[in-house]
Amino acid sequence: MKKKILFVYDFSHSKSVDFIKLCKENKIRIDLIVAAPFKKLNKPNRVFNFQKYSVTNHHPRDLAKEFNIPYFVYDHNSLDTINLIKEFDLDLGIIAGARILNENIIKNLSSGVLNLHPGILPQSRGLDSILWSIHNNNQLGVSAHLINHKIDSGKLVLQKKIEPLITDSIFDLYRKIYKTQIKILPEAIRLLCANNTTFKNLNGGRYHSYMSEEIQKKTINNLKSYIANYSKIT
């Protein structure tokens, strides 16, 4: 059985909390949690406040204590994290909240590091992937992949597209993407633990940074036509 480390944020972060709960509910053993401290990021002004959907009243530390999972607060790319991976003899990493992991972390996990990206890879790489997908007229969805040294690249494990409804707002789409990440996580972990699946390489695709305020406004103006296009897909 592969021994697993969960990368989370050391604050009340929905994905960190929900992934811990989901693994527990699906009897997926997490052997260690490493939580990264909070860092303030410089972002363009946000037209859409998705932030309110990423916070929770719960803290991952409390769940780790409840479920008896060792919990350490370190920068994910630190030597301390590498030492823990070796000490606990860990095989597989799972990202529930992390910034870019460097090669030293990835190479110390023999089965790799699983990430759930809120976009269809390789065409929707990078930040603000939901907004960039709409802006570039790419279908929305989620990609489970094993990361490498390139951002949102590596090997594709599992992919799930979503079909928007005519009545969906940008926030409805955000919630659907998030629920899809939650839905496919257990299946992605099981595929990785099966040891009998070949995963294809993710090549190409353009990396995007945070979307500027100006482009965010243009994107929302195109939302209805975007939804009308993709809601016809069956």
C-alpha positions in Angstrom: 0.0 0.0 0.0 1.4 3.4 -0.9 2.0 5.7 2.0 0.6 9.2 1.4 1.4 12.8 2.3 -1.3 15.5 2.0 -0.1 19.0 1.3 -2.5 21.6 2.8 -2.5 25.2 3.9 -2.2 26.0 7.6 -5.3 28.1 7.8 -9.1 27.6 7.4 -9.0 26.6 3.7 -12.0 24.7 2.2 -10.0 22.4 -0.1 -7.5 21.5 2.6 -10.4 20.6 5.0 -12.6 18.9 2.4 -9.8 16.7 1.0 -9.0 15.5 4.6 -12.6 14.7 5.2 -13.0 13.0 1.8 -10.1 10.7 2.3 -11.4 9.7 5.7 -14.9 9.0 4.2 -13.4 6.9 1.4 -11.1 5.0 3.7 -8.0 6.5 2.0 -5.3 6.5 4.6 -3.3 9.7 4.9 0.0 9.1 6.7 1.2 12.6 7.1 0.0 16.2 6.6 2.4 19.1 5.9 0.7 22.5 6.1 2.2 25.6 4.5 1.9 28.9 6.5 -0.2 31.7 5.2 1.5 34.1 2.7 0.0 37.3 1.3 -0.1 37.2 -2.5 -0.1 40.2 -4.9 -3.1 39.8 -7.2 -4.8 42.2 -9.6 -8.1 43.6 -8.4 -10.7 40.8 -8.4 -14.0 41.5 -10.2 -15.3 38.2 -8.9 -14.9 37.4 -5.3 -14.3 33.6 -5.4 -12.3 33.9 -2.1 -15.5 33.6 -0.1 -15.9 30.0 -1.4 -12.4 29.0 -0.4 -12.7 29.7 3.3 -14.3 27.5 6.0 -15.0 27.6 9.7 -12.8 24.5 10.2 -9.0 24.2 10.4 -7.1 21.3 8.9 -5.1 21.0 12.1 -8.2 20.1 14.0 -9.2 17.4 11.6 -5.7 16.0 11.6 -5.9 15.7 15.4 -9.4 14.2 15.2 -8.3 11.6 12.7 -4.9 11.0 14.4 -2.8 12.1 11.4 0.6 13.6 12.1 0.5 17.3 11.2 3.5 19.6 10.7 3.7 23.2 9.7 6.5 23.8 7.2 7.1 25.5 3.9 6.3 22.7 1.5 9.6 23.1 -0.4 11.7 23.1 2.8 14.4 20.6 3.8 12.2 19.8 6.8 9.5 18.5 4.4 12.0 16.4 2.6 13.2 14.9 5.9 9.7 14.1 6.9 9.0 12.3 3.5 12.1 10.2 4.2 11.3 9.6 7.8 7.8 8.4 7.1 8.9 6.5 4.0 6.2 8.2 1.9 5.4 7.3 -1.7 2.6 9.5 -3.0 1.8 13.2 -2.5 -1.6 14.8 -2.8 -2.1 18.5 -3.2 -5.1 20.0 -1.2 -3.5 23.4 -0.9 0.0 24.3 -2.1 2.0 26.7 -4.1 4.4 25.4 -6.7 6.3 22.4 -5.4 9.9 22.1 -6.5 11.7 19.1 -8.1 13.4 18.2 -4.8 10.0 17.4 -3.3 8.6 15.6 -6.3 11.6 13.4 -6.9 11.5 12.2 -3.2 8.0 10.7 -3.7 8.4 7.6 -5.8 4.8 7.5 -7.0 4.7 11.3 -7.7 2.5 14.1 -6.6 -1.2 14.3 -7.5 -2.8 17.6 -8.3 -6.5 18.4 -9.0 -6.4 21.4 -11.5 -9.6 23.4 -12.1 -9.3 23.3 -15.9 -8.9 21.0 -18.9 -5.2 20.4 -19.4 -3.0 21.1 -21.3 -4.9 24.0 -22.8 -6.0 25.7 -19.5 -2.8 25.8 -17.6 -2.0 28.3 -14.8 -3.9 30.7 -12.6 -7.5 31.9 -13.0 -8.1 28.8 -15.2 -11.9 29.1 -15.0 -11.8 32.7 -16.3 -9.2 31.9 -18.9 -11.2 28.9 -20.1 -14.2 31.1 -20.7 -12.1 33.9 -22.2 -10.4 31.5 -24.7 -13.6 29.5 -25.3 -12.2 26.2 -23.9 -14.5 23.8 -22.2 -14.6 23.8 -18.4 -13.6 20.8 -16.3 -11.1 19.3 -13.9 -7.8 17.5 -14.6 -6.2 15.1 -12.1 -2.5 14.9 -13.0 0.9 13.9 -11.7 2.9 17.1 -11.6 6.4 17.7 -12.8 8.8 20.7 -12.8 6.6 22.5 -15.3 3.4 24.2 -14.0 0.2 22.2 -14.6 2.0 19.6 -16.7 3.2 16.1 -16.1 1.0 13.0 -16.7 -2.8 13.0 -17.0 -4.5 10.6 -14.5 -8.2 11.5 -15.0 -10.2 14.3 -16.6 -13.8 15.3 -16.2 -15.6 18.0 -18.3 -18.6 19.9 -17.0 -21.6 21.1 -18.9 -22.9 24.5 -17.8 -26.6 25.4 -17.7 -28.1 28.5 -19.3 -29.0 29.8 -15.9 -25.5 29.4 -14.4 -23.6 32.4 -13.1 -19.8 32.6 -12.9 -20.1 31.6 -9.2 -22.3 28.5 -10.2 -19.5 27.4 -12.6 -16.9 27.9 -9.9 -18.9 25.7 -7.5 -19.4 23.0 -10.1 -15.7 22.9 -10.8 -14.9 22.6 -7.1 -17.5 19.8 -6.6 -16.0 18.0 -9.6 -12.5 18.1 -7.9 -14.1 16.6 -4.8 -15.9 13.9 -6.8 -12.9 12.6 -8.8 -10.3 12.7 -6.1 -10.9 9.2 -4.7 -10.9 7.6 -8.2 -7.7 9.4 -9.1 -6.0 8.1 -5.9 -7.2 4.6 -6.6 -5.9 4.7 -10.1 -2.5 5.8 -8.8 -2.4 3.1 -6.2 -3.4 0.3 -8.6 0.1 0.2 -10.2 -1.4 -1.1 -13.5 -2.3 2.1 -15.4 -0.2 4.0 -18.0 -0.8 7.7 -17.9 -0.3 9.9 -21.0 2.1 12.9 -21.0 0.6 16.4 -20.9 2.3 18.4 -23.6 1.9 22.0 -24.8 -0.7 24.5 -23.7 -0.2 28.1 -22.8 0.4 29.1 -19.2 -1.7 32.0 -17.8 -1.0 34.2 -14.8 -3.7 36.0 -12.9 -6.2 37.7 -15.2 -6.1 41.5 -15.2 -9.2 43.4 -14.0 -9.8 44.7 -17.6 -9.9 41.2 -19.1 -12.0 39.9 -16.2 -14.7 42.5 -17.2 -14.5 41.5 -20.8 -14.8 37.8 -19.9 -17.9 38.2 -17.9 -19.5 40.1 -20.8 -19.0 37.0 -23.0 -20.3 34.5 -20.3 -23.8 34.1 -21.8 -22.5 33.3 -25.3 -19.9 31.0 -23.8 -22.6 29.1 -21.8 -24.9 29.0 -24.8 -22.2 27.3 -26.8 -21.1 24.6 -24.3 -24.5 23.9 -22.8 -25.4 22.3 -26.1 -22.8 19.6 -25.5 -24.2 16.2 -24.5 
